[in-house]
Amino acid sequence: MAESDRSGGAPAFNAPSVVVSLVGAVVAAFLVQTFGGFEIARDMLVWGALIPARYAPAADGSVYIFPGGIFADLWTFVTYTFLHGGWAHVLVNSIWLLAFGAPVARRLGTARFLTFYFICGIIGGITHVVIHAGALVPVIGASAAVSGLMGGAARFVFLAGGPLGMIGTGQTGLEGAPRAQASILQALTDKRTLIFIAVWIGLNFLFGASGLSMSGQAVSIAWEAHLGGFLSGLLLFGFFDPVKPSASGGPGNVGYGDWRG
């Protein structure tokens, strides 16, 4: 397993192939939804969307049976992350996936990155299913998994050697900066990280709980899934973040752009 960036360009604009592939898969799935015809779009939602009523009776006590049985009960916690409700939904999630997926993928490597991404999406989905037990409204979108990437990124982007490590420190560059270990204690005692977390949670409550979108239109946003994904990424990132050896064989003395997973 190896993941490195030798392009020499800014990390934000040279996304690792695993991130680009994820974006491509999301866009491809939506193209099938959009141009595959009504029946295909319907089947993709029934078989692939996350529907809380699969796991508990509806509010009126009714029990619904959905296609796929127990296997679909499991795989929809992953497949829902590839389905989207419109081009704006796809575009926003793709932009955030590129922005936050790139630094996380560089740090973790391909296999750890994919595992981390989907675990965050699964936990975000479970959070929504528990809070909305029995609901018939399907949940779709990569937002919970992408929120997990944001939570994971919050653990290291402001640390020494991270892509935003110079913000608020008076530093002018990252040359020679050692790789800082992204402990949860370090993250939660850094005011920049706390501000990032507070702003993210505040925006989700504002646009999620209120039902408003950036355009001012009322939409249904699964903000509970976002929150579950973000917190899982923030809290679980350390389990996926390996200690990297330096060129001399010692731990943790590798520059940001040279890490491998």
C-alpha positions in Angstrom: 0.0 0.0 0.0 1.6 3.3 -1.0 0.4 6.8 -1.5 2.7 9.7 -2.2 2.5 13.0 -3.9 5.6 14.0 -5.9 3.9 16.5 -8.2 5.4 19.4 -6.3 2.2 21.4 -6.6 -0.2 22.6 -3.9 -1.8 19.5 -2.2 -5.3 21.0 -2.5 -5.1 21.0 -6.3 -3.4 17.6 -6.8 -5.8 15.1 -5.3 -4.6 11.5 -4.9 -6.1 9.1 -7.3 -8.2 7.4 -4.7 -10.0 10.7 -4.0 -10.5 11.4 -7.7 -11.8 7.9 -8.2 -14.4 8.3 -5.4 -15.6 11.6 -7.0 -15.8 9.8 -10.3 -17.9 7.0 -8.8 -20.3 9.5 -7.2 -20.7 11.3 -10.5 -21.1 8.1 -12.4 -23.8 6.8 -10.1 -25.7 10.1 -10.4 -25.5 10.0 -14.2 -27.1 6.6 -14.1 -29.8 7.9 -11.8 -30.4 10.8 -14.0 -30.3 9.3 -17.5 -31.0 5.6 -16.8 -34.8 6.1 -16.8 -37.5 6.2 -14.1 -37.4 2.5 -13.3 -33.6 2.4 -12.8 -33.6 5.6 -10.7 -36.4 4.1 -8.5 -34.6 0.8 -8.1 -31.4 2.5 -7.2 -33.2 4.3 -4.4 -35.1 1.2 -3.2 -32.1 -1.0 -3.3 -29.3 1.5 -2.4 -30.7 4.3 -0.3 -30.6 4.2 3.5 -34.2 3.9 4.7 -34.7 3.9 8.5 -38.0 1.9 8.1 -35.9 -1.1 7.1 -34.7 -1.4 10.7 -37.8 -0.4 12.9 -41.6 -0.1 12.5 -43.0 3.2 11.3 -44.5 5.7 13.7 -48.0 4.2 13.1 -46.7 0.7 13.9 -46.6 -0.5 10.3 -43.8 -2.9 9.3 -42.4 -2.5 5.8 -40.5 -5.1 3.8 -37.9 -3.8 1.4 -36.0 -5.7 -1.4 -32.7 -7.3 -0.6 -33.5 -8.5 2.9 -30.7 -8.6 5.5 -28.0 -8.1 2.9 -29.5 -4.9 1.7 -29.9 -3.9 5.3 -26.1 -4.0 5.5 -25.0 -2.8 2.1 -27.2 0.3 2.1 -25.1 1.8 4.9 -22.4 2.0 2.1 -24.3 2.4 -1.1 -26.3 5.4 0.1 -23.1 7.5 0.0 -23.0 7.1 -3.8 -26.6 8.3 -4.5 -27.5 12.0 -4.7 -30.6 14.1 -5.1 -29.5 16.6 -7.7 -26.5 18.2 -9.4 -26.1 20.8 -6.7 -25.9 17.9 -4.1 -23.3 16.1 -6.2 -21.3 19.3 -6.8 -21.1 20.4 -3.2 -20.1 16.9 -1.9 -17.6 16.5 -4.7 -15.9 19.8 -3.9 -15.7 19.0 -0.2 -14.5 15.5 -0.9 -11.7 16.8 -3.0 -10.8 19.5 -0.5 -10.7 17.4 2.6 -10.1 14.0 1.1 -6.8 15.0 -0.5 -4.9 15.8 2.8 -6.5 12.8 4.6 -5.7 10.4 1.8 -2.1 11.6 1.6 -1.7 11.1 5.3 -3.4 7.7 5.6 -2.7 6.0 2.3 -5.3 4.4 0.0 -6.5 1.4 2.1 -6.7 3.3 5.4 -8.3 6.2 3.7 -11.1 4.1 2.1 -11.7 2.2 5.4 -11.9 5.5 7.3 -14.2 7.2 4.8 -16.7 4.4 4.7 -16.7 3.8 8.5 -17.5 7.5 8.9 -20.3 7.1 6.4 -21.7 4.0 8.2 -21.6 5.7 11.6 -23.3 8.7 10.2 -26.0 6.5 8.7 -26.5 4.6 12.0 -26.8 8.0 13.8 -29.6 9.0 11.4 -31.4 5.6 11.6 -31.4 5.6 15.4 -32.7 9.2 15.7 -35.3 8.7 12.9 -36.2 5.1 13.6 -39.0 3.9 11.3 -38.9 6.9 9.0 -39.8 6.2 5.4 -37.8 9.1 3.9 -34.6 7.7 2.3 -31.2 9.1 3.1 -28.8 9.6 0.2 -25.5 11.4 -0.3 -21.8 11.3 0.6 -22.2 14.1 3.2 -21.8 12.0 6.3 -18.7 10.3 5.0 -17.3 13.6 3.8 -18.1 15.1 7.2 -16.0 12.3 8.7 -13.1 13.5 6.5 -13.5 17.0 7.8 -13.4 15.6 11.4 -10.3 13.6 10.6 -8.6 16.6 8.9 -9.3 18.7 12.0 -7.0 16.4 13.9 -3.9 17.4 11.9 -4.3 20.2 9.4 -3.4 22.9 12.0 -0.5 21.0 13.5 3.2 21.6 12.7 3.8 20.2 9.2 0.1 20.1 8.4 -1.3 22.1 5.4 -2.7 24.9 7.5 -0.1 24.6 10.3 1.2 28.2 9.8 -2.2 29.9 10.3 -2.1 32.0 13.5 1.5 31.1 14.3 3.4 33.7 12.3 5.2 31.0 10.2 5.7 31.6 6.5 6.3 28.0 5.3 6.4 24.4 6.3 9.9 23.5 5.0 11.6 21.1 7.5 8.5 20.9 9.7 8.3 17.5 11.5 5.2 15.4 11.3 3.2 16.1 14.4 1.2 13.3 16.0 -2.5 14.0 15.7 -3.7 13.2 19.2 -7.2 14.1 20.2 -5.8 16.0 23.1 -3.6 18.2 20.9 -6.6 18.8 18.6 -9.0 19.9 21.3 -6.4 22.2 23.0 -5.7 24.1 19.7 -7.9 27.1 19.5 -7.9 27.0 15.7 -9.2 23.4 15.7 -11.9 24.3 18.3 -13.0 27.2 16.1 -13.1 25.0 13.0 -15.2 22.4 15.0 -17.5 25.1 16.4 -18.1 26.7 13.0 -18.8 23.3 11.3 -21.3 22.3 14.0 -22.9 25.7 14.0 -23.4 25.7 10.2 -24.9 22.2 10.3 -27.4 23.2 13.0 -28.2 26.4 11.0 -28.7 24.8 7.6 -29.6 21.3 8.8 -32.0 21.8 11.7 -33.6 24.9 10.1 -34.0 23.2 6.7 -32.5 26.1 4.9 -29.9 25.8 2.1 -27.3 28.2 0.9 -29.7 29.4 -1.7 -32.3 30.2 0.9 -34.7 27.4 -0.3 -36.1 24.9 2.2 -34.6 21.4 1.8 -34.4 18.2 3.8 -30.9 17.8 5.2 -29.8 14.7 7.2 -27.8 16.9 9.6 -27.8 14.1 12.2 -25.9 11.9 9.8 -23.5 14.7 9.1 -22.9 15.2 12.9 -22.4 11.4 13.4 -19.9 11.2 10.5 -18.0 14.3 11.7 -17.7 13.1 15.3 -16.7 9.6 14.3 -13.9 11.1 12.0 -12.7 13.4 14.8 -12.6 10.7 17.5 -11.5 7.7 15.4 -8.8 9.3 13.2 -6.0 8.3 15.6 -6.8 4.6 15.0 -6.0 5.0 11.3 -3.1 7.4 11.6 0.2 5.4 11.6 3.5 6.5 12.9 5.7 7.3 9.9 9.4 6.5 10.0 11.8 9.3 9.0 14.6 8.8 6.4 17.0 7.9 9.3 14.6 5.3 10.6 13.2 7.2 13.5 9.5 7.9 14.0 7.6 11.0 13.0 10.2 13.1 11.2 8.9 13.2 7.7 7.8 16.3 5.9 4.1 16.7 4.9 4.6 16.1 1.2 6.7 13.0 1.6 4.6 10.8 3.8 3.7 7.3 2.6 1.0 4.9 3.9 
